[in-house]
């Protein structure tokens, strides 16, 4: 595979372990892992890579389950060159590899409000754009002004908020486009007041979510008019285990790796939860965690 790929300025490696990059700490290797040096490096790579080669993008894998058989093709991981955050008046411009928390803190330091909710989302901007991430009453759609994405041919697209088609935990942007940058609109406010709101979010998150466990964030999207955690609890799944995979006792819309769980254990546990919720309430929970790769 690697011999079929173009020359790059970034780092590229074959049979690269992915488990160490995921919050669950499970999963098989990537056939090829590519960390582009910058947007131009990524664009050139995409334009010259054969179209039959599967290409997937990876952030910090906070909301991702990599199956035990690994991922065929190329996994692109956006790190340096994609993590800058800049201020332009009342706008915040962030690379897709920037941590959501860092964007919130940079906005705070500039006295710009409206992005505090990002401090409660454990991921990167690219993933947040892809799924219209939200927390504590706000979503990406509420603050995004525009985004830049590269298509499978490496062509650059500047997308307005309306063009992105953002709905609850969903974007209409083609799955094979890779977000590389976003511009957010913010409002002026007192730095201390913004900081206090971020602290409140951080405290609430620590009190209600298993933030110190090996987890993957919210497992299922909330159905219309209800909460996934309530349905899971009602179905008797709080604390449910399969091997070392467990439904969190603290927040039952979180799965945790409580030791030596495999990706198969975690996915089977998630499907068991879905089956029990369906039997109890008739509601079909939708996975919010993205699952990639093949079983072992």
For each residue, the residues with C-beta under 8 A, 3 or more apart:
1: 4 5 14 31 32 53 73 74
2: 5 12 14 32
3:
4: 1 50 53
5: 1 2 8 12 32 34 45 49 53 74
6: 44 45 48 49
7:
8: 5 11 12 34 36 37 41 44 45
9: 36 37 38 41
10: 34 35 36 37 38 41 42 81
11: 8 34 35
12: 2 5 8 32 33 34 35
13: 16 32 33
14: 1 2 31 32
15: 29 30 31
16: 13 29 30 32 33 75
17: 20 21 29
18: 21 22 27 28 29 30 33 58 61 66 70 71 75
19: 22 24 25 26 27 28 66
20: 17 25
21: 17 18 58 60 61 77
22: 18 19 25 26 27 61 64 65 66 216
23: 60 61 62 64 122 214 215 216 217
24: 19 27 64 65 66 214 215 216 255 257 261 263 266
25: 19 20 22 214 257
26: 19 22 65 66 68 257 261 262 263 266
27: 18 19 22 24 65 66 67 68 70 263 293
28: 18 19 66 67 68 69 70 71 263 293 294 296
29: 15 16 17 18 70 71
30: 15 16 18 33 70 71 74 75
31: 1 14 15 70 71 72 73 74 75
32: 1 2 5 12 13 14 16 73 74 75
33: 12 13 16 18 30 74 75 77
34: 5 8 10 11 12 45 74 75 76 77
35: 10 11 12 76 77 78 79 80
36: 8 9 10 39 41 42 45 76 78 81 82
37: 8 9 10 41 80 81
38: 9 10 41 42 81 82
39: 36 42 43 81 82 148 150 156 180 181
40: 43 44
41: 8 9 10 36 37 38 44 45 81
42: 10 36 38 39 45 46 76 78 150 154 178 180
43: 39 40 46 47 150 154 155 156
44: 6 8 40 41 47 48 154
45: 5 6 8 34 36 41 42 48 49 76 154
46: 42 43 49 55 150 151 152 153 154 178
47: 43 44 153 154 155
48: 6 44 45 154
49: 5 6 45 46 53 55 74
50: 4 53
51: 152
52:
53: 1 4 5 49 50 73 74
54: 71 72 73 74
55: 46 49 73 74 76 152 176
56: 71 73 74 75 76 292
57: 75 76 77 78 126 178
58: 18 21 61 64 75 76 77 78
59: 62 77 78 96 97 123 124 126 127
60: 21 23 99 122 123 124 127
61: 18 21 22 23 58 64 66
62: 23 59 122 123 127 216 217
63: 122 123 127 131 216 217 218 288 289 290
64: 22 23 24 58 61 216 289 290 291 292
65: 22 24 26 27 216 263 266 267 289 290 291 292
66: 18 19 22 24 26 27 28 61 70 71 263 292 293
67: 27 28 70 71 263 264 267 291 292 293 294 295 296
68: 26 27 28 262 263 264 293 295 296
69: 28 293 294 295 296
70: 18 27 28 29 30 31 66 67 293 294
71: 18 28 29 30 31 54 56 66 67 75 292 293 294
72: 31 54 293 294
73: 1 31 32 53 54 55 56
74: 1 5 30 31 32 33 34 49 53 54 55 56
75: 16 18 30 31 32 33 34 56 57 58 71
76: 34 35 36 42 45 55 56 57 58 178
77: 21 33 34 35 57 58 59
78: 35 36 42 57 58 59 81 82 83 95 96 97 124 126 178 180
79: 35 82 83 97
80: 35 37 83 97
81: 10 36 37 38 39 41 78 95 97
82: 36 38 39 78 79 95 96 97 98 126 180 181
83: 78 79 80 95 97 98 99 102
84: 94 95 98
85: 92 93 94 95 98 102 103 106
86: 92 93 94
87: 91 92 93 106 107 110 112
88: 91 92 93
89:
90: 112 185 186 187 188
91: 87 88 145 183 184 185 186
92: 85 86 87 88 103 106 107 110 112 115 183 184 186
93: 85 86 87 88 181 182 183 184
94: 84 85 86 98 103 106 125 181 182 183 184
95: 78 81 82 83 84 85 98 125 180 181
96: 59 78 82 124 125 126 129 178 179 180 181 182
97: 59 78 79 80 81 82 83 124 125 126
98: 82 83 84 85 94 95 102 103 124 125
99: 60 83 102 103 123 124
100: 103 104 118 119 121 122 123 124 125 128 133
101: 104 105 118 119 121 122
102: 83 85 98 99 105 106
103: 85 92 94 98 99 100 106 107 115 118 125 184
104: 100 101 107 108 115 116 117 118 119 198
105: 101 102 108 109 119 198
106: 85 87 92 94 102 103 109 110
107: 87 92 103 104 110 112 113 114 115 116 184 186 194
108: 104 105 111 112 116 191 194 195 198
109: 105 106 191
110: 87 92 106 107
111: 108 188 189 190 191 194
112: 87 90 92 107 108 115 186 187 188 189 194
113: 107 116 186 187 188 189 193 194 197
114: 107 138 142 143 184 185 186 187
115: 92 103 104 107 112 118 143 184 186
116: 104 107 108 113 119 136 194 197 198 201
117: 104 120 121 134 135 136 137 138 139 201
118: 100 101 103 104 115 121 128 135
119: 100 101 104 105 116 198 201 202
120: 117 135 136 201 202 204 205
121: 100 101 117 118 128 133 134 135
122: 23 60 62 63 100 101 211 217
123: 59 60 62 63 99 100 127 128 133 217
124: 59 60 78 96 97 98 99 100 127 128
125: 94 95 96 97 98 100 103 128 129 179 182
126: 57 59 78 82 96 97 129 130 178 179 180
127: 59 60 62 63 123 124 130 131 133
128: 100 118 121 123 124 125 131 132 133 140
129: 96 125 126 132 133 140 144 147 164 171 173 179 182
130: 126 127 171 173 179
131: 63 127 128 169 170 171 288
132: 128 129 139 140 141 166 167 168 169 170 171
133: 100 121 123 127 128 129 139 140 169
134: 117 121 137 138 139 140 169
135: 117 118 120 121 138 201
136: 116 117 120 201 204
137: 117 134
138: 114 117 134 135 142 143
139: 117 132 133 134 142 166 168
140: 128 129 132 133 134 143 144 166
141: 132 144 161 164 166 167
142: 114 138 139
143: 114 115 138 140 184 185 186
144: 129 140 141 147 161 164 166 182 183 184 185
145: 91 160 161 183 184 185
146: 158 159 160 161 182 183
147: 129 144 158 159 164 179 181 182 183
148: 39 156 157 158 159 179 180 181 182
149: 156 157 159 173 177 178 179 180
150: 39 42 43 46 154 155 156 157 177 178 180
151: 46 154 155 157 174 176 177
152: 46 51 55 176 177
153: 46 47
154: 42 43 44 45 46 47 48 150 151
155: 43 47 150 151
156: 39 43 148 149 150
157: 148 149 150 151 177
158: 146 147 148
159: 146 147 148 149 163 164 173
160: 145 146 163 164
161: 141 144 145 146 164 166
162: 165
163: 159 160
164: 129 141 144 147 159 160 161 171 172 173
165: 162 170 171 172 173
166: 132 139 140 141 144 161 170 171 172
167: 132 141 170
168: 132 139 221 222
169: 131 132 133 134 221 288
170: 131 132 165 166 167
171: 129 130 131 132 164 165 166
172: 164 165 166
173: 129 130 149 159 164 165 177 179
174: 151 177
175:
176: 55 151 152
177: 149 150 151 152 157 173 174
178: 42 46 57 76 78 96 126 149 150
179: 96 125 126 129 130 147 148 149 173 182
180: 39 42 78 82 95 96 126 148 149 150
181: 39 82 93 94 95 96 147 148
182: 93 94 96 125 129 144 146 147 148 179
183: 91 92 93 94 144 145 146 147
184: 91 92 93 94 103 107 114 115 143 144 145
185: 90 91 114 143 144 145
186: 90 91 92 107 112 113 114 115 143
187: 90 112 113 114
188: 90 111 112 113
189: 111 112 113 193 194
190: 111 193 194
191: 108 109 111 194 195
192: 195 196
193: 113 189 190 196 197
194: 107 108 111 112 113 116 189 190 191 197 198
195: 108 191 192 198 199
196: 192 193 199 200
197: 113 116 193 194 200 201
198: 104 105 108 116 119 194 195 201 202
199: 195 196 202 203
200: 196 197 203 204
201: 116 117 119 120 135 136 197 198 204 205
202: 119 120 198 199 205 206
203: 199 200 206 207
204: 120 136 200 201 207 208
205: 120 201 202 208 209 211
206: 202 203 209 211
207: 203 204
208: 204 205 250 251
209: 205 206 248 250 251 254
210: 213 215 248 250 251 254 256
211: 122 205 206
212:
213: 210 248 254 256 257 258
214: 23 24 25 256 257 258
215: 23 24 210 248 254 255 256 257
216: 22 23 24 62 63 64 65 219 254 255 266 289
217: 23 62 63 122 123 254 288 289
218: 63 221 228 253 254 288 289
219: 216 228 253 254 255 270 273 287 288 289
220: 228 232 253 270 273 274 285 286 287 288
221: 168 169 218 228 285 286 287 288
222: 168 226 227 228
223: 226 228 231 283 285 286
224:
225:
226: 222 223 230 231 283
227: 222 230 231 253
228: 218 219 220 221 222 223 231 232 253 285
229: 232 233 251 252 253
230: 226 227 233 234
231: 223 226 227 228 234 235 277 280 281 283 285
232: 220 228 229 235 237 238 247 252 253 273 277 285
233: 229 230 236 237 238 252
234: 230 231 277 280 281
235: 231 232 273 276 277 279 280 281
236: 233 240 276 280
237: 232 233 240 247 252 272 273 276 277
238: 232 233 247 248 249 252
239: 246 247 249 252
240: 236 237 246 247 269 272 273
241: 244 245 246 247 258 269
242: 245 265 268 269 272
243: 260 261 262 265
244: 241 257 258 259 260 261 265
245: 241 242 255 256 257 258 261 262 265 266 268 269
246: 239 240 241 249 255 256 258 261 269
247: 232 237 238 239 240 241 252 254 255 256 269 273
248: 209 210 213 215 238 251 252 253 254 255 256
249: 238 239 246 252
250: 208 209 210 254
251: 208 209 210 229 248 254
252: 229 232 233 237 238 239 247 248 249
253: 218 219 220 227 228 229 232 248
254: 209 210 213 215 216 217 218 219 247 248 250 251
255: 24 215 216 219 245 246 247 248 266 269 270 289
256: 210 213 214 215 245 246 247 248
257: 24 25 26 213 214 215 244 245 261 266
258: 213 214 241 244 245 246 261
259: 244
260: 243 244
261: 24 26 243 244 245 246 257 258 265 266
262: 26 68 243 245 265 266 296
263: 24 26 27 28 65 66 67 68 266 267 293 295
264: 67 68 267 268 295 296
265: 242 243 244 245 261 262 268 269
266: 24 26 65 216 245 255 257 261 262 263 269 270
267: 65 67 263 264 270 271 291
268: 242 245 264 265 271 272
269: 240 241 242 245 246 247 255 265 266 272 273
270: 219 220 255 266 267 273 274 287 289
271: 267 268 274 275
272: 237 240 242 268 269 275 276
273: 219 220 232 235 237 240 247 269 270 276 277 285
274: 220 270 271 277 278 284 285
275: 271 272 278 279
276: 235 236 237 272 273 279 280
277: 231 232 234 235 237 273 274 280 281 283 285
278: 274 275 281 282 283 284 285
279: 235 275 276
280: 231 234 235 236 276 277
281: 231 234 235 277 278
282: 278
283: 223 226 231 277 278
284: 274 278
285: 220 221 223 228 231 232 273 274 277 278
286: 220 221 223
287: 219 220 221 270 290 291
288: 63 131 169 217 218 219 220 221
289: 63 64 65 216 217 218 219 255 270
290: 63 64 65 287
291: 64 65 67 267 287
292: 56 64 65 66 67 71
293: 27 28 66 67 68 69 70 71 72 263
294: 28 67 69 70 71 72
295: 67 68 69 263 264
296: 28 67 68 69 262 264
